[in-house]
């Protein structure tokens, strides 16, 4: 390692520093040379070279025993720190490698039906011997973790534009029709659907989301004027709004299947040709056949 | 025990009107900007927040991001006339968020009641 001190260049040889460190720890050259598997004269000469490179004496050679100078004591303190950190680094890297090998981290984006995530995890458990860990979160956070290789697989309702360039592969794993649903008090709207939705109170996803754009295009094509009471991308909020009878929601069939089965919600109708697609993103290292 | 509601808006008249509307049913706290709102969120156990987007000192996005950063998942109703879709999209990345456009006061009242009633499910 090259060190520039006030314009003067010094070289620190870490092999020499390690020899010095072992000699001090062992208390004599004979034991140190055994541990290091090098001859005593070679070890002695390497330590002298080290002293010359630093331009200091590390040992007081007037004494019969191995005695450190003040500079030697300081050098040994630093060497202890340096090799402690080195050991820590090696331990952490080994554990990290082991963790990466044993765990399969699956990111599940907010808004993706949980039942789909569970299906993927069951599949992964059957096909892989790894421990499965699910991380739920926001799209920006999960994409960052995915790019940083903190997540192995990502379940998402959209594919970012740069995915293929970044070396990610993706597969459409599900496609669910978008339905209009709500409390049973809106049952009469099933008749003459979708025309019946004219001026019906609706809670929709935000305008910049893909599903909202598809929904708006559908109503525009059908020439139906809708009344948007509120907007949310949060499926729990949508479900609450609908099941409390405040209005209707437009969402994927997969995300409300449980509420339809329990009769908490009823399906008013389907928006023909409008679907929510779910994708599985994999990095090159995790091309698992699902 | 009464539910708790926090209203964060820089229009004092609107804040007072909303407080009058909800104070019979809920314990209502009010804040004129995001900083005051965050202080209340840190001190009280709030069931629902009605928040504006565009406010002095700290806007709605900063308020919700800091609230979530502290692990608080309280539902937020963003009640606003400010129609910035990009900002709304950033806010919508956080869970338990809903957008109602001013002046739909009936929907605001209904939704606030529903959220507070179902607070434990959100």
Interface residues (C-beta under 8 A of the other chain):
Chain A: X110 X138 X139 X140 X206 X207 X208 X209 X229 X230 X231 X232 X233 X234 X236 X237 X240 X241 X244 X246
Chain B: X75 X85 X86 X88 X89 X92 X93 X94 X95 X96 X97 X98 X99 X100 X101 X104 X107 X110 X111 X114 X115 X118 X121 X122
